[in-house]
């Protein structure tokens, strides 16, 4: 493989800057080279700017070269990934298909700081990139690599037959959570601060819409709660038996810069479980993409150029809450090597 100059966008002095470096001239045995065509924009990327790392972890593109031991990909395939990049393969988590919890995991923001999907090219291990179903367009597949995997894994790991699902916040994560929960067969209740989102929530598959200021209107308690917004609800009002069922699972999907202050008495007497969920391991990721492709689940997106100006525009809209619902960076067409 000839040497390729790769354009990568990374955090520098609190801003996003374009940088260029030479990629390795040879791929490792299990490595796959992907020409990035689209990359989703996630709130985690904002944290990455301050750390000065290569940005992006929701990449989708075209395979342009494969390592000597790769058998599951060929040149021309579409593939995506970027958050979970590697794991040890030998610990109890890896051996049970829970690689996302591996103590030696390589995940975006915490390792491999020169690799990101806000770039022309991305090198990933064959186990940690994923085929994109033909039924999913690349611009819609990009946000599924993190946002879609996050909500799907939280649901399938915690949902039981007959459960009602409550989704707090219907933004970039929440609007996908509603679609997945609905297609998984669960009655889905959206909790929101804005009445303006009711029509869209029902269009995504919500069977019920309740304002956080009108919790008394909940028809039946919910058994699984996904906290999908940027803020936590007022727990003293939310954790009531008419809203949240006893033994419910409460799953925060975002990590706001604050503590989670839950009333201990409610947790103890009502038997609530607070469960952490983080993107997904490979098996669940593959299931998610196939499930989304089969059921026509896709994010509502707004596209931007993959350039310093385009990324700055997208980040500004994300930070002021005007992006609808997920931002996707589109890479300008360039010749393949």
N, C-alpha and C positions, 0 to 999 in steps of 0.2 A: 504494500500500500504506500503510495507516495505521500510525502509530508503535506499536511493540510493546515492552512492558517485558519484558526477558528476565532470568530468574533464572539465575545462573551460580555454580557452586561452584569456589572457587579456594584456593590455598594462602595462608595469612596467619599469620605468626608461628608457623610450624611446625604449624599445624592447618588443617583444611578449613572455610572459612566461606562462608555464602550471601551473595551480593551481587546487586544489581539495577542494570540500566542500560537506557537506551533504545537499541533497535536502529535502524539507518538506516531512514529513511522510504521509500527507494527502493532496489531491487536493481540491481546492475550488470548489463550485458547478458548475461553468462554465469553469473550467480549464481543459486543455488537455495536457497530457505528451507525448512528441514526442522524440523518439530515433533518433538523427540526423545522417543521412547517408551522406549528402552532404551539403556544404555551399558555396555559391558564395562569391567571394572576390570583394569588391567595394572600390573606392577611399575614401569613407566616413570612412572606417575602418582605414585608415592611420591617419585621424584626431583623431580617438578614441585612438590610441596608446599613443599620447601625454597626453590624459586626464586620462589615467590609468583605463579604463573601460573594462568590458567584451566585446569582439569583435564579430562581425558577425550579419548580419540582412537579409541574403538571405538563410535561412535554409529550408531543405526538409528532411523528414524522415518518420518513421513509428509510428503510434499511439500505445502506450503501456498501457495507462490507461486514464480514463475519469472521470470527476467529476459527482456528483449525478444528476445534472440537464442537463447534456449534452445529446442531442438527435441526433445531426447531425453527430457525429463521433462514430466509434466503434474501438476496438482494431484490429490492422492489416491494417487500412486505411493508405493511404499516405496523408501527409499534409505538407504545407509549410507556410512560413511567417517570420516575425521578425522585420520589420521596424516600422509600426504602431501597437502598442500593446494594446492601450486602449484609450477611450475618455469618456467624461462625459455623453453622451447620451441624454442630455437635452437642449443643446444650439441650436441656430438657424442653426449652421453648422451641428451638429449631426442629428437634426430633418429633415434636407433636404438632407441627404445622403452625406454630405461633411465632414465626421469625421476627415479627414486629417488636416482640418483647425481649429479644436476644440482648444479653448484657454487652456483647461486642458488636452490636448492630451499627451499620453505617446509614445514618438518616440525614436528610437535609437539615441544615442549620447547626448540626453538631459534629460533622465530620466531612472530610473531603471538600474543603472550602473553595477549591478551584473548579468544581463541577456544578453546572446548573443548566436548566433548559431555556433560560433567556440567552440563547446562543444559536449559532449556525449548526453546530454539531454537538452530539452528546454520545458518550461511550458508556454503555451499561452492560452488566452481566446478563447472560441469557435467562437466568432464573428470575431476575428482578425487572424485566421489561415484559410487556404484554401485547399480544396480538389484538388489533382493533377489529371488531366485527364489521363486515361489509355494510351492515345496516346503520352504522353510526358514522356520521361525517366527522372529519378530523377536528373541526372547530368545536364540535360538541363533545368529542372524546377527551379533549384536553382537560376540562374541569373535572371530569370523572376520575382522573388519575389520583386526585387527592380528595376533593369535596365529595364526589360520588362514592369513593371507597370508604371515606370516613362515616357517612351516614348509613351506608349499606351494612358495614360490619357491625356498627352499633345496634342496628335492628336485628340482624340475623343471630347475633350473639345473645340477645336479651328477650326477643319476642317469643311468646308462647301462644298456642292456639286460643283464640277467643279474646286476646288482649286488645284493649283500646290504647292507642298511641297518642300522646300529647306532644306537640311540637311547639316550643316556645321560640318565636321569632321566625319570620319567613323571608329571609334574605338569601344570600348565596348558598348556604348550607340548607336552610329550612325548606326552600322550594324544591330541592332535590329529595329531601327526607320525606316530604308529603307524597311525592310521586312513588318512591320506593315502598313506603308503608302501605299505600293504597294497593299497589300491585302485589304486595305480599299478603293481601287479604285482610288487613287490619282496619278497623274503624279508626279514622284519623281526625284528631281535633287540633286545630291551629289556634294558638294563643298569641295575640298580637296587641300592640299599642295603637294600631292604626286600622280604622274601619275601612280605609281605602283598599286594603289588601284582601277583603273578603271574596270578591268575585274571582280574583286570580287563585286564591287558595282553593276554592271549590272547583275551579277549572283544573287544578293540579290533582284533585282527587280527595280533598278534605270533605268529610261528612258533616263537620261541625266547625264553626268559627266563633271564638269567644274573645272579647276584649279583656285584657288583663285588669281593667278597671271594673269589669262586670263578671267576676268569677262565679257569682251565684247562679249564672245562667247555664253552667255546664250541665248537660243532661244526665251523664253518668260519670263516675270517677275514671281516670285513666290509669293504666297499669304500667306503662312505660313512658318516661318523660325524656325527650331529647331537648337539651338546652342549646339551641342552634343560633341564637342571637349574640350580639356583642356584649349584652348586659344580662345579669341574672335577675330573675323576678324578685319581688318582695316575698321572701320565704314565709314570713309570719302569716301572710294572707294566702299564699299559694298552697302551702302544705296543710290543707284541710281535707277531711274525709270526703266531702262532696266534690272535691277537685281531683285529688290524688288518692288512689286506692291504697289500702294497707298492703304491705309487702311489695309496693311499687319499686321499680328500678329507675333511678334518676341518673341521667348520663350527660354530663357537661361535654360539649363538643368543641367549645372554644376555651381559650385560657386567657381571660382578661387579666390585666396587671393588678389583681386584687385577690384577697383570700375568699374562699367560699364559706360564708358564715351561715351554717344551717342550725336551726334550733334543735339542741340535743334531745329535748323532751319529745319532739315529734319523731325524730329518728328512732328513739328507743321504744316508745309506746306504739308507734304505727308500723315498725319493722321495715322502714325504708332501706334500700340498698343504694349507695352512691357508687357508681361504677365508672371507671376510667375507660375510654375507648380512643384508640389512636390509629387513624387510617386503616390499613389492613395488611395481612400477610398474603403471599402470592396466591394461595389456593382461593381465598375469599375474593381477592382482586379479580381473578379470572372469572369466578362465578358472577361477580357484580357486572362486569362488562357484557357477559353473555346474557344476563338477566335484563340489563338495560336495552341491549340490542333487540331482544325478543319482544319486550313490552313497549318499545318506543319511548323509553325514558330519556330525556335530554335536558340539559340546562338551557335556560334563557340567557343569552350572551350579548355582550357588547364588544365589538372588536376594535383593536388599536394596532398601529404599526409597531413592529419590534424595532424600535430605535430609541435613542435617548429621549427625544421629544414625545414619542408615543407612549413610552413607559411612564414618563413624568405625568402626562395627561391622565393615564389610567390610574396611577397611584393617587393623584389629587381627587379624582372622582370616587375612588374607593374610600379614602379617608374622610371625605365630607358626606358619604352615604348616598351619593346620587348615581352610582353605577347600577345597572340593571341586567341581571342579578349577579352574573359572573363576567369578569373581564377576560378577554382572550387576546393575546398578542399574535399577530400574523407576520411571519417572516417573509420578506420580499423574495421573490423567485431568484435563485442563483444557480449557475450551472453545477451539475453534479461532478464530483472528481472523476 
